[in-house]
Amino acid sequence: MKQTSFIVAGAGGRGYGYAEYAKLYPQEGVCVAVCDPNDEARNRFGDRHDIPEDRRFKDWKDLLDKPKMADAILICTQDAMHKDPTIALSAMGYNILLEKPMAPTPEHCREIVEAAVKNNIIFAVCHVLRYTDFNRKLKSLIDSGLIGKIHNVQLLEPVGYWHQAHSFVRGAWRNQEESSFMLLAKSCHDLDLLNFLIPGKCKKVSSFGSLSYFNRANQPKGAADRCVDCPLEIETDCPYSAIKIYLRDFGQNLSVWPVFAITRGETRDAVVAALKSGPYGRCAFACDNDVVDHQVVNMEFEGGTTAGFTMCAFNEAGGRQINIMGDRGTLQCTDGDITHFDFLTNKKTIISPSDGDELAQSGHGGGDYGLMRSFLTAVRENDQSKVSTGPDVTLDSHLIVFAAEKSRLNNTVETL
């Protein structure tokens, strides 16, 4: 098997995680360069993949005046930093794996798609939920007609109280001007999953949601603006305390996410220092966040199928829950299993879709490595069909997200 060579632009959590696939399956891929402005992140990544110093770049633009040095590039920069590298590097002939979302505006998404098509590259977006054994099996059950025609689908994304506080209150995705709105930043995965599972195109969208809790109005009386300065009786009674999350709940392993995201020092002293001065030590009720903490989206598809999606911060993190209702039965999905109920026999059958290989151990239920396997195969075989999140289908999903946010802001029903 010919190795697919790739570059990673953005050596943060997502870029680092995708590149780990090449450490597990070196016969399939090899990382040959890295681009990141953060010296510590760039060198940690470079050391991990034995990348020579002259291929550790501070900026993806450093690639523009050099001969093409890999088959592909993984663009894992921040949301608003996707358009320019995608357009420029696709023109150089690099095949591109682009972290979701494509871009914070419909116009920029369209420009990205146009560039990918014009330059005839292999292009995929990291909607990793399509690449899990679980969701592929679920899709095959729906397409087989097992439960008849689909009439309604319900999908819940339980973001989790601490995950919301980490990423969307204190973290890089807390503010729309610096990243993107919540539905695009976090839940474009989910609307893409509905678009994947439900036959036909989405025709109408409506949405409601708000930032109702993580604001000054709900800061406990007497609380400080930084958790390390908060009175003990208030801090120990707060589920969202940064001390609780990073030192008590996740303090046993400082080298993994989410602690990894706030400091790469991997010592307790480094974490404490980050909480004293960095953004992740701020009171969850005293940040500059403006993204919603709960939202619902209602969708109508061709043929009359309806779907409801709920994103909510106030729950235990993880474990998307899906209920699919057809006219001959239902599929209920929780805890890694699919329960089929048959209307004709009144019997329930448990279906376990995963074979439990190494791919299933990666992030997003195996989707991270499933995506990498598909993308590297597509590049190696020069076959765009090997990935299911190509330019056109991904643009369709993104336009649903933008329509939903427009509905939320304007109190309208949006037609696609």
C-alpha positions in Angstrom: 0.0 0.0 0.0 1.3 3.4 -1.0 1.5 5.8 2.0 -0.5 9.0 1.7 1.6 11.9 2.8 -0.1 14.8 4.5 0.5 18.1 6.3 -1.4 19.4 9.3 -2.2 23.1 9.5 -3.4 23.7 13.1 -1.7 21.5 15.7 -4.4 21.8 18.4 -6.7 19.1 19.6 -8.4 18.2 16.3 -5.3 18.3 14.2 -3.3 16.4 16.7 -6.0 13.8 17.1 -6.5 13.1 13.4 -2.7 12.8 12.8 -2.6 10.0 15.5 -4.2 7.7 12.9 -0.9 7.7 11.0 0.9 6.5 14.2 -1.6 3.6 14.5 -1.6 2.8 10.7 1.7 4.0 9.3 1.3 1.9 6.2 -1.6 4.1 5.2 -0.4 7.6 6.0 2.5 9.7 7.2 2.6 13.3 8.4 5.5 15.2 6.8 5.0 18.8 7.9 3.1 20.9 10.4 2.0 24.6 10.5 1.1 26.3 13.8 1.9 29.8 15.2 2.2 28.4 18.7 5.8 27.2 19.3 5.0 24.7 22.0 2.1 23.1 20.0 4.1 23.0 16.8 7.1 21.4 18.3 5.2 19.0 20.4 3.4 17.8 17.2 6.7 17.8 15.2 8.4 15.7 17.8 5.5 13.3 17.8 5.8 12.7 14.1 9.6 13.1 13.7 9.1 16.1 11.4 12.4 17.9 10.6 12.9 21.5 11.7 12.7 22.9 8.2 9.2 21.5 7.9 7.8 23.0 11.1 6.1 26.2 9.8 4.6 29.0 11.8 2.1 29.8 9.1 0.3 27.8 6.4 1.3 30.7 4.0 4.9 29.5 4.3 3.8 26.6 2.0 2.9 28.9 -0.8 6.4 29.7 -2.1 7.6 26.1 -1.8 7.1 23.1 -4.1 4.2 20.9 -3.2 5.5 18.6 -0.4 2.6 16.2 0.3 -0.5 14.5 -1.2 -2.9 16.3 1.1 -3.3 18.8 3.9 -5.5 18.7 7.0 -6.8 22.2 7.7 -7.6 22.3 11.4 -7.3 26.0 12.1 -10.0 28.1 13.9 -13.4 28.3 12.2 -12.9 31.7 10.7 -9.5 30.8 9.3 -10.6 28.1 6.9 -11.4 29.9 3.6 -8.0 31.4 2.7 -5.9 28.3 3.1 -8.4 26.1 1.5 -8.6 28.3 -1.6 -4.9 28.9 -1.9 -3.7 25.3 -1.2 -6.3 23.7 -3.4 -5.0 25.8 -6.2 -1.6 24.2 -5.6 -3.1 20.8 -6.0 -3.3 19.7 -2.4 -6.1 17.4 -1.5 -7.9 18.8 1.5 -9.5 17.5 4.7 -11.2 20.5 6.3 -12.3 20.7 9.9 -15.9 21.6 10.5 -17.5 24.0 10.1 -16.3 25.0 6.6 -16.7 28.7 7.4 -18.8 31.1 9.4 -20.8 32.4 6.5 -22.7 30.8 3.6 -20.8 33.0 1.1 -17.4 31.7 2.4 -18.7 28.1 2.3 -19.7 28.5 -1.3 -16.3 30.0 -2.2 -14.6 26.9 -0.6 -16.8 24.5 -2.5 -16.2 26.3 -5.8 -12.4 26.2 -5.2 -12.5 22.5 -4.4 -14.5 21.7 -7.5 -12.6 24.0 -9.8 -9.2 22.5 -8.8 -10.5 18.9 -9.0 -9.1 17.9 -5.7 -10.2 15.2 -3.2 -12.1 17.3 -0.6 -13.8 16.2 2.6 -15.2 18.0 5.6 -14.8 16.5 9.1 -18.5 15.7 9.8 -17.1 12.6 11.6 -20.5 11.2 12.7 -21.1 9.9 9.2 -18.0 7.7 9.5 -18.9 5.7 12.7 -19.9 2.0 12.5 -22.9 3.0 14.5 -24.3 5.6 12.1 -23.4 3.6 9.0 -25.3 0.7 10.4 -28.2 2.9 11.3 -28.3 4.3 7.8 -28.3 0.8 6.2 -31.2 -0.2 8.5 -33.2 2.8 7.4 -32.4 2.3 3.7 -33.4 -1.4 3.9 -37.0 -0.5 4.7 -36.8 -2.3 8.1 -39.2 0.2 9.7 -41.0 1.4 6.6 -41.2 5.0 5.6 -39.6 7.4 8.1 -42.1 9.9 9.5 -40.3 11.5 12.4 -36.8 11.6 13.8 -35.8 13.0 17.2 -32.1 13.8 18.0 -30.7 15.1 21.3 -27.2 16.4 21.7 -26.4 16.5 25.4 -23.4 18.9 25.3 -22.8 18.5 29.0 -22.6 21.1 31.8 -18.8 21.0 32.0 -18.2 20.8 28.3 -20.4 23.9 27.7 -18.5 25.8 30.4 -15.1 24.7 28.9 -15.6 25.2 25.2 -18.6 27.6 24.8 -18.4 29.8 27.9 -14.7 30.1 28.7 -13.1 28.6 25.6 -12.4 29.4 21.9 -16.0 28.9 20.8 -17.6 31.2 23.3 -17.9 34.3 21.2 -19.5 34.5 17.7 -17.1 37.2 16.5 -14.1 35.1 17.4 -15.5 31.8 16.1 -19.1 31.2 15.0 -22.6 30.8 16.4 -23.3 27.7 18.6 -25.3 25.7 16.1 -22.5 26.0 13.5 -19.6 25.5 15.9 -21.0 22.5 17.8 -24.1 21.1 16.2 -23.4 21.2 12.4 -22.4 17.6 13.1 -26.0 16.8 14.1 -27.9 18.6 11.4 -25.5 16.9 8.9 -26.3 13.5 10.6 -30.0 14.1 10.1 -29.4 15.1 6.5 -27.5 11.9 6.1 -30.0 9.6 7.7 -33.3 11.0 6.4 -34.1 10.4 2.7 -34.8 13.5 0.6 -33.7 17.1 1.1 -34.6 19.4 3.9 -37.3 21.9 2.7 -38.2 24.0 5.8 -36.5 25.0 9.1 -37.5 26.8 12.3 -35.5 27.3 15.4 -35.6 28.7 19.0 -32.9 29.1 21.6 -31.1 31.6 23.8 -28.2 32.2 26.2 -30.3 31.9 29.4 -27.9 30.9 32.2 -24.2 31.7 31.7 -24.4 35.4 32.2 -23.9 38.0 35.0 -27.5 37.8 36.1 -26.9 34.3 37.4 -23.5 34.8 39.1 -23.8 33.8 42.8 -23.8 36.8 45.1 -20.3 37.4 46.5 -18.6 35.3 43.8 -15.3 36.5 42.3 -14.7 36.8 38.6 -11.9 34.2 38.8 -12.5 30.8 40.5 -9.2 30.7 42.4 -10.3 34.0 44.0 -13.8 32.9 44.9 -14.8 32.4 48.5 -14.5 28.7 49.4 -18.2 28.2 50.3 -19.3 29.6 46.9 -16.7 27.8 44.8 -17.3 24.4 46.3 -21.0 24.7 45.7 -20.6 25.6 42.0 -20.8 22.8 39.4 -19.1 25.1 36.9 -16.1 25.9 39.0 -12.9 25.8 37.0 -11.1 24.3 40.1 -13.7 21.5 40.2 -13.6 20.8 36.5 -9.8 20.9 35.8 -8.4 19.8 39.2 -11.0 17.7 40.9 -12.9 16.0 38.0 -10.1 15.7 35.4 -7.0 16.3 37.6 -6.0 12.6 37.7 -4.7 12.8 34.1 -3.4 16.2 33.1 -2.2 15.2 29.7 -5.7 14.6 28.2 -8.5 16.8 27.1 -10.0 19.1 28.5 -7.0 19.8 30.8 -4.6 19.4 27.8 -6.5 22.4 26.2 -5.7 24.9 28.9 -2.0 24.0 29.5 0.5 21.6 28.0 2.7 21.7 31.0 1.1 18.5 32.3 1.8 19.4 36.0 -0.7 20.5 38.7 1.3 23.7 39.1 0.9 24.5 35.4 -2.9 24.0 35.6 -3.1 26.2 38.7 -1.1 28.9 36.9 -3.4 28.7 33.9 -6.5 29.1 36.2 -4.9 32.1 37.8 -4.3 34.0 34.6 -5.8 32.3 31.6 -9.3 32.3 30.1 -10.2 28.9 31.5 -10.0 30.2 35.1 -12.7 32.8 34.7 -16.1 32.5 36.5 -18.5 30.9 34.1 -20.9 33.8 34.8 -18.4 36.5 34.1 -17.1 35.8 30.6 -17.5 37.5 27.2 -19.5 34.6 25.9 -22.6 35.2 23.7 -23.5 31.8 22.1 -26.7 30.1 23.2 -26.7 27.4 25.9 -29.8 25.6 24.6 -31.5 25.5 21.2 -34.1 23.5 19.3 -34.4 23.1 15.5 -37.5 21.8 13.6 -37.1 20.5 10.1 -39.4 19.3 7.3 -38.0 17.1 4.5 -39.2 16.1 1.1 -42.0 13.5 1.4 -43.3 15.0 4.7 -40.8 13.6 7.1 -40.3 15.8 10.1 -37.3 16.0 12.5 -36.5 17.7 15.8 -33.1 18.5 17.1 -32.2 19.7 20.6 -28.9 21.0 21.7 -28.7 21.6 25.5 -25.9 22.3 27.9 -27.6 21.1 31.1 -27.0 17.4 31.2 -24.2 14.8 31.6 -21.9 15.1 28.6 -21.9 12.7 25.7 -24.1 10.0 24.2 -26.3 11.5 21.5 -29.8 10.0 21.6 -31.8 9.3 18.4 -35.3 8.0 17.9 -36.4 7.1 14.4 -40.1 6.4 13.8 -41.4 4.7 10.7 -44.8 3.2 9.9 -43.6 -0.4 10.5 -41.4 0.1 13.5 -38.9 2.2 15.4 -35.2 2.5 15.9 -34.1 3.8 19.3 -30.4 4.6 19.7 -28.7 5.0 23.1 -25.5 3.8 24.8 -24.0 2.3 21.6 -26.9 0.0 20.8 -29.8 0.2 18.4 -33.1 -1.2 19.6 -35.5 -2.2 16.9 -39.2 -2.5 17.7 -41.4 -4.2 15.1 -45.0 -3.2 14.9 -46.0 -6.5 13.2 -44.6 -8.8 15.9 -44.4 -6.4 18.9 -40.8 -7.7 19.4 -37.7 -5.8 20.4 -34.3 -6.7 19.0 -31.0 -5.2 20.1 -28.5 -4.5 17.3 -24.8 -3.8 18.2 -23.2 -2.2 15.2 -19.5 -1.9 16.2 -17.0 -4.7 15.8 -14.8 -3.0 18.4 -11.6 -2.6 16.4 -9.1 0.2 17.0 -11.1 2.6 14.9 -13.9 2.4 17.4 -11.6 3.6 20.2 -11.0 7.0 18.5 -12.9 10.2 19.1 -16.6 10.6 18.3 -17.3 6.9 18.6 -14.7 5.9 16.0 -15.7 8.7 13.6 -12.3 10.5 13.8 -10.3 7.5 12.6 -13.1 6.3 10.3 -12.9 9.7 8.5 -9.1 9.5 8.3 -9.2 6.0 6.8 -11.8 7.1 4.2 -9.9 10.3 3.3 -6.5 8.7 2.9 -8.1 5.9 0.8 -9.8 8.5 -1.4 -6.6 10.4 -2.0 -4.6 7.2 -2.6 -7.2 5.9 -5.1 -8.1 9.4 -6.5 -11.7 8.6 -5.8 -13.9 11.3 -4.3 -16.7 8.8 -3.7 -14.7 7.2 -0.9 -15.7 10.0 1.4 -19.3 10.8 2.2 -18.8 14.4 3.2 -17.7 15.9 -0.1 -18.3 19.5 -1.2 -21.9 19.5 -2.4 -23.5 17.4 0.4 -21.6 19.3 3.0 -22.7 22.6 1.6 -26.3 21.3 1.8 -25.9 20.6 5.5 -24.3 23.9 6.2 -27.1 25.8 4.5 -29.6 24.1 6.8 -27.6 25.3 9.8 -27.5 28.9 8.5 -31.2 28.8 7.8 -31.9 27.6 11.4 -29.9 30.4 12.9 -31.6 32.9 10.7 -35.0 31.5 11.9 -33.9 31.8 15.5 -32.8 35.4 15.2 -35.8 36.6 13.1 -38.6 34.4 14.5 -39.3 33.0 11.0 -39.8 29.8 9.2 -37.0 29.5 6.5 -37.5 27.7 3.2 -34.5 26.1 1.6 
